[in-house]
Amino acid sequence: MTQQPLPTSADDAGTPRARRGRPRVSSREVLEDAAYELFIENGYAKTTVDHITQRAGVSRGTFFNYFAAKGDVFWGQVDESLAHLGECLAASDPQLPVVRAIGEAFADAAEGFGPGNVPWILTQHQLIGSRDEVQASALTRFTAQADTLRSFAAARLGVDPTDPLPRVIAYTTISAVIAAAQSWAAAGSSRGHLAPYLLRALAPVADGFEGSTVIR
């Protein structure tokens, strides 16, 4: 079947963007652009790694130098930001309550995400189908940070990392971060930067934990 040409412009209302409006500077970005084109043309489920590498003009080995699986092409910038989360936690003000420190760390790690830099999948996911797979790949990324957050919370509170409380703090804050990212993406052209959304989402979580006698 002859593939239809892709549109060349986009907005958050659902018109796909064939290119991201900046020069390609790495094989990773070439692969990402090729994948996005194919996901829109054929759907996520019907696109394979071989299709992506053929469109990009690179080898399978090159693909796996950058990505462990097909779904990882969505999250390159997110992965780069999350890789700095531990550093941001370590640099946080020791006087801040634990959840507020986590919020500040996430905001620092997300500094690069603004109105002109939104992960493609957050605004275009409905175009490619396979919603469950996309959501699973997103959740995996954040839950992978649970041990980092749990260890930080345990150290800040002076409790054993196996205690339930640090684990509850870790997963509660991850849920708030995911909600903030979804709200930010849905806000369209007026969204601004991601960091304020993260701080707003985590503020009531911080209030709740700080009001609890469990962590006083």
Salt bridges, closest charged atoms under 4 A:
ASP12 OD2 - ARG191 NH2 2.59
GLU29 OE2 - ARG22 NH1 2.17
GLU32 OE1 - ARG20 NH1 2.91
GLU32 OE2 - ARG28 NE 3.33
ASP33 OD1 - ARG20 NE 2.81
ASP33 OD2 - ARG24 NE 3.38
GLU37 OE2 - ARG19 NH1 2.71
GLU37 OE1 - ARG55 NH1 2.88
GLU41 OE1 - ARG55 NH2 2.97
ASP50 OD1 - ARG60 NH1 2.86
ASP72 OD1 - ARG141 NH2 2.68
ASP79 OD1 - ARG141 NE 2.71
GLU80 OE2 - ARG28 NH1 2.56
GLU87 OE1 - HIS84 ND1 3.52
ASP147 OD1 - ARG150 NH2 3.02
ASP207 OD1 - ARG100 NH2 2.42
GLU210 OE2 - ARG100 NE 2.66
